[in-house]
């Protein structure tokens, strides 16, 4: 589709989606079942309605949509597809005959269809009032009101049938799912957009202050890109806390539950808080390097400050799937740093469980349903993709660096909320990478690209490790078990790992097993991660488009239906 057709197509379907969602939101107030549950649904719908409005203001209203300062045609085409799905999810609600909808809808008014302008206001002169959760009322009064409202609505049953609780729940859930896709896609589209801007620093600084960019969740990604442009001299110890004692349930470097005791001036008793702790030990000195006792070298200090800054910013980006980072504590006697995180919202304050341990577990409850496997795989891939788009690497991707938590109220695992942890001392591709920071044990070496540690770490190496994790999810078998079965029970503790041989074994397993477990498209995504398909392309501005199309999209459960 040519740029002009894409422009008017996207604007037209945007107008219809915004007007229909606005129509549903407004009409919910007068529906005969305007009770607490429906007002909560309306509250959820308002959140997404505000995001839709901000999309129109940020990308479509009085802006150049395409060209040097706009979106690539590929991203615009994908956004158009999402808006089409949003429109279909609301299409039945045209029956409400809302006057505002009838006045402005391009599907009602031919003169507003396929036009490059938005005719109605999208600013604060047309406010979207918040939903008001009604106070609980007595059962007798509730029954009386329902009978009264039902009588009043008898002549409009077809109209109000649209507000049947279950039907409205399905509509709002579907709408939210599509808007989540939208906000998941926008950081990747934004990265491609900013890669074409010459004066990037000024553009980032201005856009970070944009209200609609904040509503769309783009600000953390802009801040990561801005942070990426800084040099090492600008990293500070702003995220370090002193006079603090850290107690962890584990002495390993893996994330674990713990507490911190923070001593405050003028108080005899320290504040104690339950937290999550991730320990990072000093790397061993290079040959011939003279480092004082209990003292990290300057590179380590810079890397710690950089990583802390990265985690602080990424905590507010939902697509990045990182834990709420608080601060770090330097523990020179133990020659390590303790990175301190809070628990996710609604999570029980207990030990997290890694994807690796869940796959290894023989407990039936630990085995993911098929739909959840697709969802988790896609979320992990999208998180890695967005970090790459923002200019950063993970550098320690493996199934141990993906963790889950138990829900506070139900005490069951929140399977649809994976978190990425155990970041290496991250740096963009052009930055320095130190081999001594990398994993060294044979079991962890199974996630290392054959290039490593001989060559500088790049996105290609993160993507390879992602491919191994995707293989583990598909076959529900961890990498070391695959290796042992493929090599007839060789012990990883005594066997030297030939990483090229390991890759060939993983590729063979993927081609043989994944089509039966997760389908051909999922298999193609795993193979593309493992076989160096993208060597030489990961630094290009077009790569995120490729990654979205050939990896993230192919991990969707919908691909099973498309390939039948």
Phi and psi in degrees as a GROMACS rama.xvg file:
@    title "Ramachandran Plot"
@    xaxis  label "Phi"
@    yaxis  label "Psi"
@TYPE xy
-73.1674  158.818  UNK-2
-55.2536  -40.1614  UNK-3
-66.1496  -43.1823  UNK-4
-63.5598  -38.5513  UNK-5
-63.2008  -41.7931  UNK-6
-59.8158  -55.5756  UNK-7
-68.9341  -32.4842  UNK-8
-64.8477  -44.7124  UNK-9
-67.0997  -42.2413  UNK-10
-65.3825  -41.1428  UNK-11
-62.9008  -49.4727  UNK-12
-71.7001  -30.5179  UNK-13
-60.0222  -47.5907  UNK-14
-57.897  -43.0205  UNK-15
-66.2489  -41.9911  UNK-16
-64.7767  -46.4869  UNK-17
-61.973  -45.4156  UNK-18
-66.8494  -40.4378  UNK-19
-67.4491  -44.1073  UNK-20
-66.2158  -36.1382  UNK-21
-65.6172  -40.7043  UNK-22
-61.7142  -46.887  UNK-23
-62.8919  -43.885  UNK-24
-60.9714  -47.3907  UNK-25
-67.3109  -40.6274  UNK-26
-70.7078  -25.617  UNK-27
-56.9546  -31.0365  UNK-28
-64.8714  -32.9019  UNK-29
-99.9679  1.28819  UNK-30
-65.5533  153.102  UNK-31
-67.5143  -12.9081  UNK-32
-115.975  47.533  UNK-33
-80.0251  64.0532  UNK-34
-101.367  -171.039  UNK-35
-60.6459  -45.0493  UNK-36
-64.7992  -40.4951  UNK-37
-70.8369  -34.0205  UNK-38
-67.1507  -31.4725  UNK-39
-67.0308  -40.5449  UNK-40
-62.5442  -41.0977  UNK-41
-63.9411  -37.5923  UNK-42
-60.4609  -45.0345  UNK-43
-63.25  -40.8871  UNK-44
-65.2712  -36.4001  UNK-45
-62.3377  -40.6306  UNK-46
-57.295  -44.9697  UNK-47
-74.8352  -32.5243  UNK-48
-62.626  -40.3529  UNK-49
-63.857  -37.3901  UNK-50
-66.9766  -39.866  UNK-51
-63.2528  -43.7306  UNK-52
-61.8982  -42.8414  UNK-53
-64.5062  -35.0629  UNK-54
-59.3508  -45.3735  UNK-55
-61.4419  -41.5844  UNK-56
-72.6766  -37.4753  UNK-57
-77.3882  -40.7067  UNK-58
-104.663  -29.8563  UNK-59
-111.891  -31.3506  UNK-60
-85.5255  117.826  UNK-61
55.3369  35.1  UNK-62
-133.694  157.482  UNK-63
-81.4358  111.701  UNK-64
-75.03  -39.775  UNK-65
-118.339  179.948  UNK-66
94.9013  -162.205  UNK-67
-61.9176  -32.3107  UNK-68
-103.098  2.18037  UNK-69
-114.3  -164.321  UNK-70
-76.9702  150.986  UNK-71
-69.4  150.95  UNK-72
-59.2227  -35.4287  UNK-73
-61.81  -46.8484  UNK-74
-65.5467  -40.751  UNK-75
-62.6836  -37.4189  UNK-76
-64.9661  -40.537  UNK-77
-66.6651  -38.8736  UNK-78
-64.8889  -37.9898  UNK-79
-61.0872  -41.5652  UNK-80
-61.4707  -41.7838  UNK-81
-64.3561  -43.1372  UNK-82
-67.0202  -31.4715  UNK-83
-64.3426  -41.5342  UNK-84
-66.2509  -36.9791  UNK-85
-63.1574  -43.0003  UNK-86
-61.8679  -42.6513  UNK-87
-65.0842  -34.5699  UNK-88
-66.724  -21.4204  UNK-89
-110.872  0.709838  UNK-90
-57.7788  -36.592  UNK-91
-62.828  -23.1442  UNK-92
-78.9945  1.47712  UNK-93
-63.6446  -23.1277  UNK-94
-65.7048  -12.4267  UNK-95
-69.933  -17.1888  UNK-96
54.6847  42.6452  UNK-97
-68.005  130.526  UNK-98
-59.9158  -40.7127  UNK-99
-64.7874  -42.2571  UNK-100
-61.5676  -46.3757  UNK-101
-64.9741  -29.4594  UNK-102
-71.6332  -36.0451  UNK-103
-116.302  -10.5169  UNK-104
-64.1522  128.924  UNK-105
-70.1164  -16.1962  UNK-106
-87.1954  -8.15666  UNK-107
-106.395  -37.2817  UNK-108
-108.327  109.061  UNK-109
-60.0044  -32.5358  UNK-110
-70.3057  -10.4395  UNK-111
-106.415  1.3458  UNK-112
-88.5943  138.02  UNK-113
55.5801  43.4882  UNK-114
-111.716  149.97  UNK-115
-86.4529  16.6174  UNK-116
-127.543  157.381  UNK-117
-105.152  112.528  UNK-118
-77.6668  -24.7552  UNK-119
-101.01  160.957  UNK-120
-71.9293  145.837  UNK-121
-123.108  15.1483  UNK-122
-102.928  -170.833  UNK-123
-73.2103  -5.43929  UNK-124
-70.9717  -14.0343  UNK-125
-121.266  74.202  UNK-126
-69.191  155.643  UNK-127
-112.075  98.2289  UNK-128
-63.1595  145.229  UNK-129
-68.955  153.741  UNK-130
-71.3964  146.674  UNK-131
-117.517  114.078  UNK-132
-72.7941  115.791  UNK-133
-67.0587  151.853  UNK-134
-70.3911  150.692  UNK-135
-67.0025  136.852  UNK-136
-119.703  166.263  UNK-137
-65.8095  154.343  UNK-138
-60.7284  -40.5003  UNK-139
-63.175  -46.4448  UNK-140
-66.039  -37.5059  UNK-141
-61.4046  -44.3549  UNK-142
-64.705  -41.8859  UNK-143
-61.0181  -46.3694  UNK-144
-64.2889  -39.818  UNK-145
-63.2841  -41.7817  UNK-146
-64.0926  -41.1817  UNK-147
-64.3334  -45.1793  UNK-148
-68.6076  -36.5639  UNK-149
-63.2924  -40.4917  UNK-150
-63.4316  -43.3681  UNK-151
-65.4573  -31.0292  UNK-152
-94.2841  2.50539  UNK-153
-56.676  -37.9711  UNK-154
-78.2705  -5.25434  UNK-155
-122.601  31.4213  UNK-156
-59.586  -37.1552  UNK-157
-64.4476  -39.1804  UNK-158
-67.567  -49.8157  UNK-159
-77.1891  -12.9906  UNK-160
-60.384  -24.8439  UNK-161
-65.5945  -16.42  UNK-162
-105.891  17.5884  UNK-163
-52.9586  134.478  UNK-164
-53.0585  -49.5758  UNK-165
-65.6784  -40.1969  UNK-166
-65.0676  -41.023  UNK-167
-66.4883  -38.6818  UNK-168
-59.9469  -45.4315  UNK-169
-63.0964  -42.8932  UNK-170
-63.1396  -48.5102  UNK-171
-65.2012  -40.1376  UNK-172
-63.0861  -43.4406  UNK-173
-64.9272  -42.3273  UNK-174
-62.6185  -42.9697  UNK-175
-65.8044  -38.3025  UNK-176
-61.5954  -41.8505  UNK-177
-71.7427  -36.6897  UNK-178
-69.6123  -29.6351  UNK-179
-64.5603  -39.3868  UNK-180
-60.3476  -42.1292  UNK-181
-60.0133  -51.2192  UNK-182
-70.3766  -23.1164  UNK-183
-74.1889  -30.4445  UNK-184
-81.9829  -32.7455  UNK-185
-59.9057  -39.9385  UNK-186
-60.2197  -36.4162  UNK-187
-68.8135  -43.0838  UNK-188
-63.8283  -38.7253  UNK-189
-64.6097  -40.3962  UNK-190
-60.3754  -44.3347  UNK-191
-62.6458  -36.5055  UNK-192
-66.8956  -45.9986  UNK-193
-73.2068  -21.4681  UNK-194
-67.0129  -15.9377  UNK-195
-97.0647  -2.75235  UNK-196
-90.9992  131.079  UNK-197
-71.8853  -53.1925  UNK-198
-88.2902  71.4284  UNK-199
-66.8632  -41.4306  UNK-200
-60.4835  -49.8457  UNK-201
-64.6158  -39.3919  UNK-202
-64.5167  -41.1914  UNK-203
-64.3362  -45.9153  UNK-204
-60.2297  -40.9453  UNK-205
-69.993  -41.0871  UNK-206
-73.0677  -29.7356  UNK-207
-58.873  -28.8621  UNK-208
-86.9302  -3.98481  UNK-209
-73.7071  126.57  UNK-210
-62.2427  -42.589  UNK-211
-70.1249  -33.0582  UNK-212
-62.3865  -35.8195  UNK-213
-68.0055  -44.7824  UNK-214
-61.2365  -37.2666  UNK-215
-79.1502  -1.56439  UNK-216
76.1781  21.4051  UNK-217
-88.6353  -18.8852  UNK-218
-60.9267  -45.0837  UNK-219
-57.2427  -35.8083  UNK-220
-70.8033  -38.6499  UNK-221
-63.7795  -40.4742  UNK-222
-66.2983  -36.8238  UNK-223
-65.4307  -39.981  UNK-224
-64.5796  -39.3169  UNK-225
-67.3728  -42.2518  UNK-226
-62.0113  -33.9877  UNK-227
-63.0272  -28.1254  UNK-228
-81.161  -9.26199  UNK-229
-78.7448  154.899  UNK-230
-96.815  169.822  UNK-231
-61.4043  -29.7602  UNK-232
-65.9689  -20.156  UNK-233
-88.9974  -7.14779  UNK-234
-75.099  132.893  UNK-235
-121.225  174.671  UNK-236
-94.463  29.4537  UNK-237
-60.2949  -25.4032  UNK-238
-96.5592  9.43445  UNK-239
-93.5974  139.402  UNK-240
-119.543  133.66  UNK-241
-109.882  179.004  UNK-242
53.0492  44.6178  UNK-243
-135.1  134.999  UNK-244
-109.77  127.617  UNK-245
-107.335  131.48  UNK-246
-123.548  123.926  UNK-247
-119.04  147.951  UNK-248
-73.5856  -11.4653  UNK-249
-137.065  146.763  UNK-250
-94.8481  -4.55603  UNK-251
-76.3355  172.218  UNK-252
-83.7637  -9.1877  UNK-253
-68.7811  151.932  UNK-254
-58.4234  135.082  UNK-255
-149.267  161.514  UNK-256
-70.966  149.398  UNK-257
-167.254  -169.952  UNK-258
-136.883  157.808  UNK-259
-125.195  139.601  UNK-260
-111.092  111.662  UNK-261
-105.428  118.17  UNK-262
-86.2183  126.128  UNK-263
-112.702  145.463  UNK-264
-62.9923  132.017  UNK-265
87.7893  -1.00454  UNK-266
-117.848  135.539  UNK-267
-81.4442  -34.1924  UNK-268
-98.9381  126.414  UNK-269
-72.374  153.764  UNK-270
-75.9716  132.714  UNK-271
-115.592  131.158  UNK-272
-135.075  138.167  UNK-273
-79.5699  128.891  UNK-274
-142.219  179.766  UNK-275
-109.708  137.511  UNK-276
-122.749  133.417  UNK-277
-125.522  116.701  UNK-278
-90.9054  137.077  UNK-279
-129.159  111.799  UNK-280
-82.0193  156.506  UNK-281
-58.2639  140.4  UNK-282
-72.7652  152.584  UNK-283
-64.1701  147.27  UNK-284
-67.7317  150.67  UNK-285
-67.1673  159.187  UNK-286
-56.5839  127.532  UNK-287
83.9685  -3.27821  UNK-288
-82.8005  132.469  UNK-289
-103.062  106.278  UNK-290
-118.942  133.887  UNK-291
-65.6253  158.572  UNK-292
-59.9642  135.134  UNK-293
57.5236  29.6237  UNK-294
-133.866  123.146  UNK-295
-76.9934  154.954  UNK-296
-76.885  171.37  UNK-297
-64.769  -33.8069  UNK-298
-64.1063  -42.2631  UNK-299
-63.7238  -43.9073  UNK-300
-60.4311  -43.5302  UNK-301
-64.7414  -40.2134  UNK-302
-67.1279  -38.3146  UNK-303
-63.9842  -45.5578  UNK-304
-64.9178  -38.2377  UNK-305
-65.0756  -46.6455  UNK-306
-63.5684  -39.786  UNK-307
-62.1122  -41.4397  UNK-308
-64.1682  -41.4153  UNK-309
-60.804  -47.5969  UNK-310
-67.7213  -34.6688  UNK-311
-63.7974  -43.8601  UNK-312
-70.9283  -45.9633  UNK-313
-68.4321  -18.0729  UNK-314
-57.9603  -27.1384  UNK-315
-96.6551  5.14885  UNK-316
-105.476  108.468  UNK-317
-62.7245  -34.6985  UNK-318
-70.9952  -17.3349  UNK-319
-80.9349  -19.7957  UNK-320
56.0268  43.3909  UNK-321
-106.949  158.009  UNK-322
-75.6075  156.661  UNK-323
-65.8321  105.223  UNK-324
-80.2612  134.999  UNK-325
-101.875  -58.9958  UNK-326
-174.364  177.762  UNK-327
-124.473  156.223  UNK-328
-124.221  128.296  UNK-329
-86.1993  125.941  UNK-330
-119.991  80.091  UNK-331
-61.383  -33.6319  UNK-332
-61.8377  -35.1709  UNK-333
-91.5092  -1.047  UNK-334
53.8219  55.9009  UNK-335
-159.53  169.307  UNK-336
-117.605  143.382  UNK-337
-110.411  116.216  UNK-338
-91.3733  125.956  UNK-339
-107.953  129.069  UNK-340
-125.184  153.002  UNK-341
-89.1274  169.282  UNK-342
-81.6146  149.272  UNK-343
-64.1562  159.095  UNK-344
-58.0737  135.715  UNK-345
72.9795  2.97669  UNK-346
-87.4962  144.718  UNK-347
-72.474  142.127  UNK-348
-82.3632  78.9059  UNK-349
-145.206  -179.887  UNK-350
-62.5008  131.727  UNK-351
-69.4257  159.521  UNK-352
-119.944  126.505  UNK-353
-80.3119  156.119  UNK-354
-58.0905  -38.3474  UNK-355
-58.2806  -46.5681  UNK-356
-69.1714  -33.4104  UNK-357
-66.7949  -42.0254  UNK-358
-67.2432  -38.1426  UNK-359
-71.8457  -23.6138  UNK-360
-66.4231  144.469  UNK-361
-94.8737  0.258803  UNK-362
-73.4921  125.423  UNK-363
-57.3392  -34.1709  UNK-364
-65.9608  -19.8802  UNK-365
-80.6981  -14.8458  UNK-366
-79.7315  125.032  UNK-367
-72.0681  140.829  UNK-368
-61.4014  156.578  UNK-369
-57.1765  -45.9683  UNK-370
-61.1901  -36.8019  UNK-371
-68.9243  -35.8964  UNK-372
-59.9364  -46.1735  UNK-373
-60.3175  -46.1817  UNK-374
-62.9644  -46.2266  UNK-375
-64.5534  -43.6525  UNK-376
-58.8258  -44.3735  UNK-377
-68.4208  -38.3848  UNK-378
-65.899  -40.732  UNK-379
-64.1403  -46.1467  UNK-380
-62.7899  -41.9808  UNK-381
-64.3261  -39.6913  UNK-382
-61.7473  -46.9212  UNK-383
-61.6743  -42.6104  UNK-384
-61.8648  -41.3033  UNK-385
-69.3938  -40.7423  UNK-386
-58.3621  -43.6387  UNK-387
-63.3175  -41.3571  UNK-388
-62.4575  -34.848  UNK-389
-80.8416  -3.5805  UNK-390
99.4704  18.3369  UNK-391
-128.256  158.373  UNK-392
-115.713  156.096  UNK-393
-88.4813  -51.7968  UNK-394
77.6164  -1.19715  UNK-395
-141.959  34.6725  UNK-396
-65.7183  126.557  UNK-397
-166.773  172.248  UNK-398
-69.7318  -16.5347  UNK-399
-77.8977  -19.1789  UNK-400
-92.8907  11.3962  UNK-401
-117.41  121.126  UNK-402
-126.919  158.894  UNK-403
-129.795  160.456  UNK-404
-128.229  157.083  UNK-405
-82.399  142.62  UNK-406
-74.1485  140.274  UNK-407
-62.8095  -43.4902  UNK-408
-82.1559  -45.4515  UNK-409
-90.7517  -19.0185  UNK-410
61.0215  21.5955  UNK-411
-103.252  158.288  UNK-412
-66.2851  137.002  UNK-413
-84.1128  80.3076  UNK-414
-65.7254  -24.6021  UNK-415
-91.7293  14.2933  UNK-416
-132.229  71.0434  UNK-417
-75.8242  149.538  UNK-418
-126.458  141.374  UNK-419
-90.5238  129.743  UNK-420
-133.275  -176.508  UNK-421
56.2146  47.3436  UNK-422
-65.5905  139.019  UNK-423
-71.4564  177.415  UNK-424
-70.1002  82.0776  UNK-425
-61.1003  147.408  UNK-426
-161.297  144.968  UNK-427
-59.7993  168.849  UNK-428
-56.6869  -33.4038  UNK-429
-80.2062  -6.63325  UNK-430
-82.0414  170.75  UNK-431
-74.7634  140.877  UNK-432
-125.97  135.601  UNK-433
-109.817  120.951  UNK-434
-60.2842  -28.5022  UNK-435
-68.8611  -13.6514  UNK-436
-82.5512  -12.223  UNK-437
-83.4163  161.863  UNK-438
-61.4301  145.456  UNK-439
-125.267  -21.7515  UNK-440
-69.9616  153.824  UNK-441
-63.2336  -39.299  UNK-442
-65.6506  -37.7727  UNK-443
-74.9654  -26.594  UNK-444
-65.0718  -17.0241  UNK-445
-64.463  -19.3488  UNK-446
-94.5554  -5.50957  UNK-447
-85.2893  132.997  UNK-448
-61.5053  146.353  UNK-449
-55.9403  -22.3332  UNK-450
-67.0727  -27.3473  UNK-451
-86.4247  143.935  UNK-452
-95.974  15.7839  UNK-453
-63.1651  -35.7388  UNK-454
-110.448  155.95  UNK-455
-59.7026  141.945  UNK-456
-67.7565  134.289  UNK-457
-132.7  176.53  UNK-458
-57.67  -34.1295  UNK-459
-55.8591  -35.9804  UNK-460
-75.9766  -35.7067  UNK-461
-62.1128  -42.5862  UNK-462
-66.2984  -37.1067  UNK-463
-61.1383  -48.0715  UNK-464
-62.3421  -37.4737  UNK-465
-59.3481  -41.3249  UNK-466
-59.255  -38.8141  UNK-467
-65.7069  -42.6966  UNK-468
-63.856  -42.1868  UNK-469
-62.8393  -36.0988  UNK-470
-63.8629  -42.5445  UNK-471
-62.0367  -42.2725  UNK-472
-64.9236  -42.722  UNK-473
-65.642  -43.903  UNK-474
-94.3637  -8.11539  UNK-475
50.7351  52.8628  UNK-476
-151.558  129.888  UNK-477
-74.8995  160.63  UNK-478
-58.0534  -43.2383  UNK-479
-66.3566  -31.8196  UNK-480
-69.9363  -37.2835  UNK-481
-61.1113  -43.5894  UNK-482
-64.5601  -45.8222  UNK-483
-64.0323  -39.7548  UNK-484
-71.3164  -34.5883  UNK-485
-72.4661  -25.4442  UNK-486
-108.844  21.1963  UNK-487
57.9238  48.904  UNK-488
82.6506  17.836  UNK-489
-63.8732  141.962  UNK-490
-84.6602  122.602  UNK-491
-64.3107  -23.4571  UNK-492
-72.9763  -19.9831  UNK-493
-118.663  -10.7495  UNK-494
-95.9641  130.324  UNK-495
-77.9266  128.378  UNK-496
-84.2978  121.787  UNK-497
-91.0969  103.888  UNK-498
-65.1425  -29.7536  UNK-499
-70.1301  -38.2139  UNK-500
-66.9633  -37.6906  UNK-501
-62.5736  -42.6058  UNK-502
-59.5876  -45.5307  UNK-503
-61.7963  -38.0609  UNK-504
-66.0868  -42.4262  UNK-505
-63.6527  -41.8633  UNK-506
-62.4419  -40.4325  UNK-507
-63.9175  -43.9222  UNK-508
-64.3103  -41.6777  UNK-509
-61.1361  -45.904  UNK-510
-67.8615  -32.5207  UNK-511
-83.6234  -38.0922  UNK-512
-103.585  -37.6992  UNK-513
-63.5877  -40.1409  UNK-514
-54.538  -32.5551  UNK-515
-79.6698  -25.3777  UNK-516
-91.9763  -46.9906  UNK-517
-129.778  -2.53916  UNK-518
99.4204  167.521  UNK-519
-69.2575  -41.7731  UNK-520
-60.7822  -44.2468  UNK-521
-60.1351  -43.3065  UNK-522
-59.389  -43.2174  UNK-523
-62.1786  -37.2205  UNK-524
-64.9251  -43.1048  UNK-525
-64.5679  -44.8897  UNK-526
-63.4485  -40.4036  UNK-527
-61.5387  -34.3713  UNK-528
-70.4959  -36.7928  UNK-529
-87.7611  -27.9116  UNK-530
-101.803  19.9656  UNK-531
64.6841  29.5716  UNK-532
-54.7059  -33.9587  UNK-533
-102.89  14.5859  UNK-534
-58.7968  129.464  UNK-535
86.021  -3.6051  UNK-536
-116.02  -12.0294  UNK-537
-68.6578  -19.6584  UNK-538
-91.8004  -2.43312  UNK-539
-81.2516  155.346  UNK-540
-69.4075  -20.0069  UNK-541
-85.728  -8.90583  UNK-542
-65.8386  -36.7304  UNK-543
-62.5313  -33.8033  UNK-544
-62.7299  -44.6167  UNK-545
-63.2797  -43.7951  UNK-546
-62.988  -41.1078  UNK-547
-62.0398  -45.6034  UNK-548
-75.39  -41.0344  UNK-549
-98.1268  -14.2377  UNK-550
-117.496  -66.4389  UNK-551
-59.5234  -48.6574  UNK-552
-66.1199  -33.672  UNK-553
-75.0917  -9.92078  UNK-554
-90.7684  4.3185  UNK-555
-79.8857  141.648  UNK-556
-62.8021  -21.6607  UNK-557
-61.8911  -24.979  UNK-558
-63.9129  -26.8867  UNK-559
-62.6822  -39.6284  UNK-560
-71.923  -38.2867  UNK-561
-67.2363  -27.8137  UNK-562
-97.0681  5.46191  UNK-563
